[in-house]
Amino acid sequence: MASRKDTTTRIQQDGLRYTSKAPGSPFSPRPGAFSGATNTMSCFFCGAHQPPNRRTMQKVLGRSQPVCEPLCEKNPRAKKLAALAAEAAAVTTDSAAD
């Protein structure tokens, strides 16, 4: 069986292969930020990467962890808040019916 030659990539002299791939990474540091800063961090519960304006810090097992903001469906605090909201809505509709 003859192997096909890959036309979209090519190994260059310096060992790099992807000439058609855009340079950089979505996880690289922001320009002008200190070297440890990244554009995104993953949510402790769901693992989705969020930029700073879409995440908040929440205490989990005694440590602050990044979580989605608004809270993702895997966050136990979101489940508790949804249950409390449903309970409050049920109480409100019951009192309005009386």
Backbone atoms as SQL, in Angstrom:
CREATE TABLE atoms (id INTEGER PRIMARY KEY, chain TEXT, resi INTEGER, resn TEXT, atom TEXT, x REAL, y REAL, z REAL);
INSERT INTO atoms VALUES
  (1, 'A', 1, 'MET', 'N', 0.833, -1.167, 0.000),
  (2, 'A', 1, 'MET', 'CA', 0.000, 0.000, 0.000),
  (3, 'A', 1, 'MET', 'C', 0.886, 1.241, 0.000),
  (4, 'A', 2, 'ALA', 'N', 0.664, 2.150, -0.896),
  (5, 'A', 2, 'ALA', 'CA', 1.470, 3.362, -0.984),
  (6, 'A', 2, 'ALA', 'C', 0.922, 4.412, -0.030),
  (7, 'A', 3, 'SER', 'N', 1.818, 5.118, 0.620),
  (8, 'A', 3, 'SER', 'CA', 1.384, 6.159, 1.545),
  (9, 'A', 3, 'SER', 'C', 1.110, 7.448, 0.783),
  (10, 'A', 4, 'ARG', 'N', 0.084, 8.180, 1.239),
  (11, 'A', 4, 'ARG', 'CA', -0.239, 9.454, 0.615),
  (12, 'A', 4, 'ARG', 'C', 0.646, 10.543, 1.195),
  (13, 'A', 5, 'LYS', 'N', 0.995, 11.480, 0.386),
  (14, 'A', 5, 'LYS', 'CA', 1.773, 12.607, 0.861),
  (15, 'A', 5, 'LYS', 'C', 0.820, 13.674, 1.386),
  (16, 'A', 6, 'ASP', 'N', 1.083, 14.155, 2.591),
  (17, 'A', 6, 'ASP', 'CA', 0.253, 15.179, 3.215),
  (18, 'A', 6, 'ASP', 'C', 0.604, 16.522, 2.610),
  (19, 'A', 7, 'THR', 'N', -0.378, 17.157, 1.976),
  (20, 'A', 7, 'THR', 'CA', -0.094, 18.418, 1.287),
  (21, 'A', 7, 'THR', 'C', -0.331, 19.640, 2.182),
  (22, 'A', 8, 'THR', 'N', -1.056, 19.478, 3.298),
  (23, 'A', 8, 'THR', 'CA', -1.341, 20.648, 4.129),
  (24, 'A', 8, 'THR', 'C', -0.252, 20.912, 5.155),
  (25, 'A', 9, 'THR', 'N', 0.541, 19.930, 5.495),
  (26, 'A', 9, 'THR', 'CA', 1.627, 20.135, 6.452),
  (27, 'A', 9, 'THR', 'C', 2.935, 19.678, 5.832),
  (28, 'A', 10, 'ARG', 'N', 4.002, 20.209, 6.385),
  (29, 'A', 10, 'ARG', 'CA', 5.310, 19.881, 5.852),
  (30, 'A', 10, 'ARG', 'C', 6.330, 20.081, 6.961),
  (31, 'A', 11, 'ILE', 'N', 7.254, 19.168, 7.130),
  (32, 'A', 11, 'ILE', 'CA', 8.294, 19.311, 8.142),
  (33, 'A', 11, 'ILE', 'C', 9.356, 20.261, 7.602),
  (34, 'A', 12, 'GLN', 'N', 9.589, 21.328, 8.358),
  (35, 'A', 12, 'GLN', 'CA', 10.570, 22.323, 7.945),
  (36, 'A', 12, 'GLN', 'C', 11.951, 21.950, 8.477),
  (37, 'A', 13, 'GLN', 'N', 12.956, 22.762, 8.127),
  (38, 'A', 13, 'GLN', 'CA', 14.331, 22.504, 8.549),
  (39, 'A', 13, 'GLN', 'C', 14.482, 22.552, 10.067),
  (40, 'A', 14, 'ASP', 'N', 13.715, 23.415, 10.743),
  (41, 'A', 14, 'ASP', 'CA', 13.843, 23.534, 12.192),
  (42, 'A', 14, 'ASP', 'C', 13.001, 22.503, 12.944),
  (43, 'A', 15, 'GLY', 'N', 12.320, 21.609, 12.227),
  (44, 'A', 15, 'GLY', 'CA', 11.560, 20.544, 12.859),
  (45, 'A', 15, 'GLY', 'C', 10.088, 20.839, 13.035),
  (46, 'A', 16, 'LEU', 'N', 9.656, 22.068, 12.737),
  (47, 'A', 16, 'LEU', 'CA', 8.244, 22.400, 12.859),
  (48, 'A', 16, 'LEU', 'C', 7.466, 21.805, 11.687),
  (49, 'A', 17, 'ARG', 'N', 6.254, 21.386, 11.954),
  (50, 'A', 17, 'ARG', 'CA', 5.464, 20.722, 10.931),
  (51, 'A', 17, 'ARG', 'C', 4.336, 21.588, 10.396),
  (52, 'A', 18, 'TYR', 'N', 3.592, 22.271, 11.250),
  (53, 'A', 18, 'TYR', 'CA', 2.357, 22.910, 10.832),
  (54, 'A', 18, 'TYR', 'C', 2.611, 24.305, 10.280),
  (55, 'A', 19, 'THR', 'N', 2.744, 24.391, 8.971),
  (56, 'A', 19, 'THR', 'CA', 2.929, 25.698, 8.349),
  (57, 'A', 19, 'THR', 'C', 1.591, 26.358, 8.069),
  (58, 'A', 20, 'SER', 'N', 0.516, 25.580, 7.969),
  (59, 'A', 20, 'SER', 'CA', -0.785, 26.154, 7.682),
  (60, 'A', 20, 'SER', 'C', -1.553, 26.509, 8.947),
  (61, 'A', 21, 'LYS', 'N', -1.082, 26.107, 10.100),
  (62, 'A', 21, 'LYS', 'CA', -1.759, 26.384, 11.366),
  (63, 'A', 21, 'LYS', 'C', -1.438, 27.807, 11.815),
  (64, 'A', 22, 'ALA', 'N', -2.454, 28.488, 12.322),
  (65, 'A', 22, 'ALA', 'CA', -2.245, 29.851, 12.821),
  (66, 'A', 22, 'ALA', 'C', -1.369, 29.798, 14.068),
  (67, 'A', 23, 'PRO', 'N', -0.417, 30.716, 14.209),
  (68, 'A', 23, 'PRO', 'CA', 0.462, 30.693, 15.373),
  (69, 'A', 23, 'PRO', 'C', -0.275, 31.100, 16.641),
  (70, 'A', 24, 'GLY', 'N', 0.243, 30.670, 17.768),
  (71, 'A', 24, 'GLY', 'CA', -0.309, 31.076, 19.055),
  (72, 'A', 24, 'GLY', 'C', -1.249, 30.037, 19.640),
  (73, 'A', 25, 'SER', 'N', -1.754, 30.364, 20.798),
  (74, 'A', 25, 'SER', 'CA', -2.637, 29.474, 21.530),
  (75, 'A', 25, 'SER', 'C', -3.664, 30.304, 22.282),
  (76, 'A', 26, 'PRO', 'N', -4.902, 29.804, 22.442),
  (77, 'A', 26, 'PRO', 'CA', -5.862, 30.559, 23.241),
  (78, 'A', 26, 'PRO', 'C', -5.497, 30.573, 24.719),
  (79, 'A', 27, 'PHE', 'N', -4.543, 29.748, 25.125),
  (80, 'A', 27, 'PHE', 'CA', -4.139, 29.662, 26.517),
  (81, 'A', 27, 'PHE', 'C', -2.834, 30.397, 26.794),
  (82, 'A', 28, 'SER', 'N', -2.337, 31.167, 25.822),
  (83, 'A', 28, 'SER', 'CA', -1.086, 31.896, 26.013),
  (84, 'A', 28, 'SER', 'C', -1.344, 33.159, 26.831),
  (85, 'A', 29, 'PRO', 'N', -0.296, 33.714, 27.456),
  (86, 'A', 29, 'PRO', 'CA', -0.461, 34.916, 28.285),
  (87, 'A', 29, 'PRO', 'C', -0.959, 36.112, 27.483),
  (88, 'A', 30, 'ARG', 'N', -1.688, 36.995, 28.147),
  (89, 'A', 30, 'ARG', 'CA', -2.163, 38.224, 27.517),
  (90, 'A', 30, 'ARG', 'C', -0.979, 39.149, 27.264),
  (91, 'A', 31, 'PRO', 'N', -1.017, 39.918, 26.202),
  (92, 'A', 31, 'PRO', 'CA', 0.051, 40.890, 25.977),
  (93, 'A', 31, 'PRO', 'C', 0.064, 41.927, 27.096),
  (94, 'A', 32, 'GLY', 'N', 1.229, 42.200, 27.646),
  (95, 'A', 32, 'GLY', 'CA', 1.370, 43.194, 28.686),
  (96, 'A', 32, 'GLY', 'C', 1.107, 42.680, 30.085),
  (97, 'A', 33, 'ALA', 'N', 0.668, 41.431, 30.227),
  (98, 'A', 33, 'ALA', 'CA', 0.403, 40.869, 31.553),
  (99, 'A', 33, 'ALA', 'C', 1.668, 40.188, 32.069),
  (100, 'A', 34, 'PHE', 'N', 1.712, 39.984, 33.381),
  (101, 'A', 34, 'PHE', 'CA', 2.879, 39.284, 33.910),
  (102, 'A', 34, 'PHE', 'C', 2.876, 37.845, 33.392),
  (103, 'A', 35, 'SER', 'N', 3.986, 37.169, 33.443),
  (104, 'A', 35, 'SER', 'CA', 4.166, 35.901, 32.732),
  (105, 'A', 35, 'SER', 'C', 3.234, 34.791, 33.195),
  (106, 'A', 36, 'GLY', 'N', 2.705, 34.854, 34.413),
  (107, 'A', 36, 'GLY', 'CA', 1.833, 33.794, 34.883),
  (108, 'A', 36, 'GLY', 'C', 0.371, 33.976, 34.506),
  (109, 'A', 37, 'ALA', 'N', 0.005, 35.126, 33.950),
  (110, 'A', 37, 'ALA', 'CA', -1.396, 35.394, 33.632),
  (111, 'A', 37, 'ALA', 'C', -1.805, 34.710, 32.335),
  (112, 'A', 38, 'THR', 'N', -2.964, 34.128, 32.333),
  (113, 'A', 38, 'THR', 'CA', -3.492, 33.514, 31.118),
  (114, 'A', 38, 'THR', 'C', -4.839, 34.125, 30.791),
  (115, 'A', 39, 'ASN', 'N', -5.231, 33.978, 29.545),
  (116, 'A', 39, 'ASN', 'CA', -6.516, 34.511, 29.123),
  (117, 'A', 39, 'ASN', 'C', -7.671, 33.731, 29.723),
  (118, 'A', 40, 'THR', 'N', -7.528, 32.423, 29.844),
  (119, 'A', 40, 'THR', 'CA', -8.631, 31.597, 30.317),
  (120, 'A', 40, 'THR', 'C', -8.176, 30.700, 31.455),
  (121, 'A', 41, 'MET', 'N', -9.152, 30.278, 32.253),
  (122, 'A', 41, 'MET', 'CA', -8.932, 29.264, 33.279),
  (123, 'A', 41, 'MET', 'C', -10.124, 28.327, 33.213),
  (124, 'A', 42, 'SER', 'N', -9.905, 27.074, 33.578),
  (125, 'A', 42, 'SER', 'CA', -11.001, 26.112, 33.497),
  (126, 'A', 42, 'SER', 'C', -11.837, 26.136, 34.767),
  (127, 'A', 43, 'CYS', 'N', -13.126, 25.918, 34.590),
  (128, 'A', 43, 'CYS', 'CA', -14.058, 25.836, 35.711),
  (129, 'A', 43, 'CYS', 'C', -13.756, 24.579, 36.516),
  (130, 'A', 44, 'PHE', 'N', -13.779, 24.691, 37.823),
  (131, 'A', 44, 'PHE', 'CA', -13.477, 23.554, 38.691),
  (132, 'A', 44, 'PHE', 'C', -14.488, 22.434, 38.500),
  (133, 'A', 45, 'PHE', 'N', -15.741, 22.770, 38.212),
  (134, 'A', 45, 'PHE', 'CA', -16.794, 21.763, 38.129),
  (135, 'A', 45, 'PHE', 'C', -16.980, 21.182, 36.734),
  (136, 'A', 46, 'CYS', 'N', -17.070, 22.037, 35.709),
  (137, 'A', 46, 'CYS', 'CA', -17.375, 21.518, 34.369),
  (138, 'A', 46, 'CYS', 'C', -16.159, 21.437, 33.462),
  (139, 'A', 47, 'GLY', 'N', -15.068, 22.123, 33.793),
  (140, 'A', 47, 'GLY', 'CA', -13.847, 22.047, 32.993),
  (141, 'A', 47, 'GLY', 'C', -13.817, 22.984, 31.802),
  (142, 'A', 48, 'ALA', 'N', -14.876, 23.745, 31.572),
  (143, 'A', 48, 'ALA', 'CA', -14.906, 24.680, 30.446),
  (144, 'A', 48, 'ALA', 'C', -13.965, 25.850, 30.717),
  (145, 'A', 49, 'HIS', 'N', -13.211, 26.251, 29.694),
  (146, 'A', 49, 'HIS', 'CA', -12.315, 27.400, 29.830),
  (147, 'A', 49, 'HIS', 'C', -13.110, 28.676, 29.632),
  (148, 'A', 50, 'GLN', 'N', -12.962, 29.604, 30.572),
  (149, 'A', 50, 'GLN', 'CA', -13.689, 30.871, 30.544),
  (150, 'A', 50, 'GLN', 'C', -12.710, 32.031, 30.674),
  (151, 'A', 51, 'PRO', 'N', -12.976, 33.151, 29.974),
  (152, 'A', 51, 'PRO', 'CA', -12.155, 34.348, 30.174),
  (153, 'A', 51, 'PRO', 'C', -12.461, 34.952, 31.541),
  (154, 'A', 52, 'PRO', 'N', -11.660, 35.898, 31.996),
  (155, 'A', 52, 'PRO', 'CA', -11.852, 36.471, 33.339),
  (156, 'A', 52, 'PRO', 'C', -13.232, 37.065, 33.596),
  (157, 'A', 53, 'ASN', 'N', -13.869, 37.644, 32.592),
  (158, 'A', 53, 'ASN', 'CA', -15.176, 38.250, 32.815),
  (159, 'A', 53, 'ASN', 'C', -16.306, 37.213, 32.853),
  (160, 'A', 54, 'ARG', 'N', -16.029, 35.943, 32.582),
  (161, 'A', 54, 'ARG', 'CA', -17.045, 34.888, 32.612),
  (162, 'A', 54, 'ARG', 'C', -16.792, 33.865, 33.716),
  (163, 'A', 55, 'ARG', 'N', -15.969, 34.235, 34.708),
  (164, 'A', 55, 'ARG', 'CA', -15.716, 33.312, 35.816),
  (165, 'A', 55, 'ARG', 'C', -15.620, 34.092, 37.128),
  (166, 'A', 56, 'THR', 'N', -15.799, 33.357, 38.217),
  (167, 'A', 56, 'THR', 'CA', -15.672, 33.916, 39.548),
  (168, 'A', 56, 'THR', 'C', -14.954, 32.888, 40.415),
  (169, 'A', 57, 'MET', 'N', -14.531, 33.306, 41.597),
  (170, 'A', 57, 'MET', 'CA', -13.861, 32.382, 42.510),
  (171, 'A', 57, 'MET', 'C', -14.865, 31.926, 43.565),
  (172, 'A', 58, 'GLN', 'N', -14.804, 30.642, 43.900),
  (173, 'A', 58, 'GLN', 'CA', -15.711, 30.060, 44.888),
  (174, 'A', 58, 'GLN', 'C', -14.898, 29.135, 45.785),
  (175, 'A', 59, 'LYS', 'N', -15.185, 29.178, 47.090),
  (176, 'A', 59, 'LYS', 'CA', -14.499, 28.289, 48.029),
  (177, 'A', 59, 'LYS', 'C', -15.003, 26.869, 47.836),
  (178, 'A', 60, 'VAL', 'N', -14.084, 25.953, 47.550),
  (179, 'A', 60, 'VAL', 'CA', -14.404, 24.534, 47.393),
  (180, 'A', 60, 'VAL', 'C', -13.388, 23.766, 48.225),
  (181, 'A', 61, 'LEU', 'N', -13.866, 23.041, 49.215),
  (182, 'A', 61, 'LEU', 'CA', -12.996, 22.258, 50.094),
  (183, 'A', 61, 'LEU', 'C', -11.887, 23.109, 50.706),
  (184, 'A', 62, 'GLY', 'N', -12.236, 24.335, 51.099),
  (185, 'A', 62, 'GLY', 'CA', -11.296, 25.204, 51.785),
  (186, 'A', 62, 'GLY', 'C', -10.356, 25.997, 50.902),
  (187, 'A', 63, 'ARG', 'N', -10.466, 25.863, 49.581),
  (188, 'A', 63, 'ARG', 'CA', -9.596, 26.611, 48.662),
  (189, 'A', 63, 'ARG', 'C', -10.444, 27.347, 47.639),
  (190, 'A', 64, 'SER', 'N', -9.985, 28.495, 47.220),
  (191, 'A', 64, 'SER', 'CA', -10.689, 29.242, 46.178),
  (192, 'A', 64, 'SER', 'C', -10.397, 28.618, 44.824),
  (193, 'A', 65, 'GLN', 'N', -11.458, 28.314, 44.081),
  (194, 'A', 65, 'GLN', 'CA', -11.329, 27.691, 42.764),
  (195, 'A', 65, 'GLN', 'C', -12.103, 28.521, 41.743),
  (196, 'A', 66, 'PRO', 'N', -11.623, 28.585, 40.492),
  (197, 'A', 66, 'PRO', 'CA', -12.377, 29.315, 39.465),
  (198, 'A', 66, 'PRO', 'C', -13.603, 28.505, 39.041),
  (199, 'A', 67, 'VAL', 'N', -14.750, 29.171, 38.945),
  (200, 'A', 67, 'VAL', 'CA', -15.992, 28.538, 38.491),
  (201, 'A', 67, 'VAL', 'C', -16.669, 29.467, 37.490),
  (202, 'A', 68, 'CYS', 'N', -17.568, 28.883, 36.692),
  (203, 'A', 68, 'CYS', 'CA', -18.308, 29.645, 35.690),
  (204, 'A', 68, 'CYS', 'C', -19.205, 30.681, 36.358),
  (205, 'A', 69, 'GLU', 'N', -19.353, 31.827, 35.701),
  (206, 'A', 69, 'GLU', 'CA', -20.280, 32.866, 36.146),
  (207, 'A', 69, 'GLU', 'C', -21.086, 33.299, 34.937),
  (208, 'A', 70, 'PRO', 'N', -22.364, 33.054, 34.820),
  (209, 'A', 70, 'PRO', 'CA', -23.258, 32.484, 35.817),
  (210, 'A', 70, 'PRO', 'C', -22.920, 31.017, 36.078),
  (211, 'A', 71, 'LEU', 'N', -23.335, 30.546, 37.239),
  (212, 'A', 71, 'LEU', 'CA', -22.955, 29.209, 37.678),
  (213, 'A', 71, 'LEU', 'C', -23.399, 28.144, 36.682),
  (214, 'A', 72, 'CYS', 'N', -22.500, 27.213, 36.370),
  (215, 'A', 72, 'CYS', 'CA', -22.807, 26.138, 35.425),
  (216, 'A', 72, 'CYS', 'C', -23.687, 25.082, 36.090),
  (217, 'A', 73, 'GLU', 'N', -24.256, 24.205, 35.279),
  (218, 'A', 73, 'GLU', 'CA', -25.185, 23.206, 35.801),
  (219, 'A', 73, 'GLU', 'C', -24.508, 22.151, 36.663),
  (220, 'A', 74, 'LYS', 'N', -23.205, 21.999, 36.582),
  (221, 'A', 74, 'LYS', 'CA', -22.501, 21.012, 37.399),
  (222, 'A', 74, 'LYS', 'C', -22.113, 21.545, 38.775),
  (223, 'A', 75, 'ASN', 'N', -22.306, 22.819, 38.998),
  (224, 'A', 75, 'ASN', 'CA', -21.956, 23.447, 40.263),
  (225, 'A', 75, 'ASN', 'C', -23.029, 23.126, 41.306),
  (226, 'A', 76, 'PRO', 'N', -22.678, 22.506, 42.444),
  (227, 'A', 76, 'PRO', 'CA', -23.678, 22.180, 43.454),
  (228, 'A', 76, 'PRO', 'C', -24.385, 23.407, 44.024),
  (229, 'A', 77, 'ARG', 'N', -23.711, 24.535, 44.073),
  (230, 'A', 77, 'ARG', 'CA', -24.333, 25.764, 44.568),
  (231, 'A', 77, 'ARG', 'C', -25.447, 26.210, 43.625),
  (232, 'A', 78, 'ALA', 'N', -25.273, 26.011, 42.329),
  (233, 'A', 78, 'ALA', 'CA', -26.317, 26.371, 41.363),
  (234, 'A', 78, 'ALA', 'C', -27.542, 25.491, 41.559),
  (235, 'A', 79, 'LYS', 'N', -27.326, 24.214, 41.859),
  (236, 'A', 79, 'LYS', 'CA', -28.449, 23.305, 42.101),
  (237, 'A', 79, 'LYS', 'C', -29.225, 23.724, 43.348),
  (238, 'A', 80, 'LYS', 'N', -28.513, 24.129, 44.401),
  (239, 'A', 80, 'LYS', 'CA', -29.173, 24.576, 45.628),
  (240, 'A', 80, 'LYS', 'C', -29.965, 25.855, 45.378),
  (241, 'A', 81, 'LEU', 'N', -29.374, 26.795, 44.631),
  (242, 'A', 81, 'LEU', 'CA', -30.070, 28.043, 44.333),
  (243, 'A', 81, 'LEU', 'C', -31.317, 27.792, 43.489),
  (244, 'A', 82, 'ALA', 'N', -31.234, 26.864, 42.530),
  (245, 'A', 82, 'ALA', 'CA', -32.394, 26.543, 41.705),
  (246, 'A', 82, 'ALA', 'C', -33.499, 25.904, 42.546),
  (247, 'A', 83, 'ALA', 'N', -33.128, 25.029, 43.487),
  (248, 'A', 83, 'ALA', 'CA', -34.118, 24.390, 44.362),
  (249, 'A', 83, 'ALA', 'C', -34.782, 25.425, 45.266),
  (250, 'A', 84, 'LEU', 'N', -34.007, 26.364, 45.805),
  (251, 'A', 84, 'LEU', 'CA', -34.576, 27.424, 46.643),
  (252, 'A', 84, 'LEU', 'C', -35.506, 28.331, 45.846),
  (253, 'A', 85, 'ALA', 'N', -35.130, 28.637, 44.608),
  (254, 'A', 85, 'ALA', 'CA', -35.976, 29.483, 43.763),
  (255, 'A', 85, 'ALA', 'C', -37.285, 28.776, 43.433),
  (256, 'A', 86, 'ALA', 'N', -37.219, 27.478, 43.158),
  (257, 'A', 86, 'ALA', 'CA', -38.434, 26.713, 42.857),
  (258, 'A', 86, 'ALA', 'C', -39.340, 26.642, 44.084),
  (259, 'A', 87, 'GLU', 'N', -38.724, 26.465, 45.252),
  (260, 'A', 87, 'GLU', 'CA', -39.501, 26.413, 46.497),
  (261, 'A', 87, 'GLU', 'C', -40.171, 27.756, 46.782),
  (262, 'A', 88, 'ALA', 'N', -39.444, 28.843, 46.572),
  (263, 'A', 88, 'ALA', 'CA', -39.995, 30.181, 46.790),
  (264, 'A', 88, 'ALA', 'C', -41.122, 30.458, 45.807),
  (265, 'A', 89, 'ALA', 'N', -40.981, 30.004, 44.567),
  (266, 'A', 89, 'ALA', 'CA', -42.036, 30.203, 43.573),
  (267, 'A', 89, 'ALA', 'C', -43.282, 29.411, 43.944),
  (268, 'A', 90, 'ALA', 'N', -43.091, 28.210, 44.477),
  (269, 'A', 90, 'ALA', 'CA', -44.229, 27.387, 44.884),
  (270, 'A', 90, 'ALA', 'C', -44.962, 28.024, 46.062),
  (271, 'A', 91, 'VAL', 'N', -44.210, 28.584, 47.000),
  (272, 'A', 91, 'VAL', 'CA', -44.820, 29.239, 48.158),
  (273, 'A', 91, 'VAL', 'C', -45.571, 30.487, 47.709),
  (274, 'A', 92, 'THR', 'N', -45.009, 31.226, 46.780),
  (275, 'A', 92, 'THR', 'CA', -45.637, 32.450, 46.287),
  (276, 'A', 92, 'THR', 'C', -46.942, 32.127, 45.562),
  (277, 'A', 93, 'THR', 'N', -46.952, 31.082, 44.726),
  (278, 'A', 93, 'THR', 'CA', -48.166, 30.725, 44.000),
  (279, 'A', 93, 'THR', 'C', -49.224, 30.159, 44.953),
  (280, 'A', 94, 'ASP', 'N', -48.808, 29.435, 46.001),
  (281, 'A', 94, 'ASP', 'CA', -49.744, 28.910, 46.993),
  (282, 'A', 94, 'ASP', 'C', -50.399, 30.037, 47.786),
  (283, 'A', 95, 'SER', 'N', -49.625, 31.032, 48.192),
  (284, 'A', 95, 'SER', 'CA', -50.175, 32.146, 48.962),
  (285, 'A', 95, 'SER', 'C', -51.048, 33.043, 48.098),
  (286, 'A', 96, 'ALA', 'N', -50.737, 33.128, 46.790),
  (287, 'A', 96, 'ALA', 'CA', -51.548, 33.948, 45.886),
  (288, 'A', 96, 'ALA', 'C', -52.883, 33.266, 45.613),
  (289, 'A', 97, 'ALA', 'N', -52.940, 31.935, 45.675),
  (290, 'A', 97, 'ALA', 'CA', -54.173, 31.204, 45.412),
  (291, 'A', 97, 'ALA', 'C', -55.141, 31.324, 46.595),
  (292, 'A', 98, 'ASP', 'N', -54.632, 31.581, 47.784),
  (293, 'A', 98, 'ASP', 'CA', -55.495, 31.683, 48.993),
  (294, 'A', 98, 'ASP', 'C', -56.210, 32.953, 49.030);
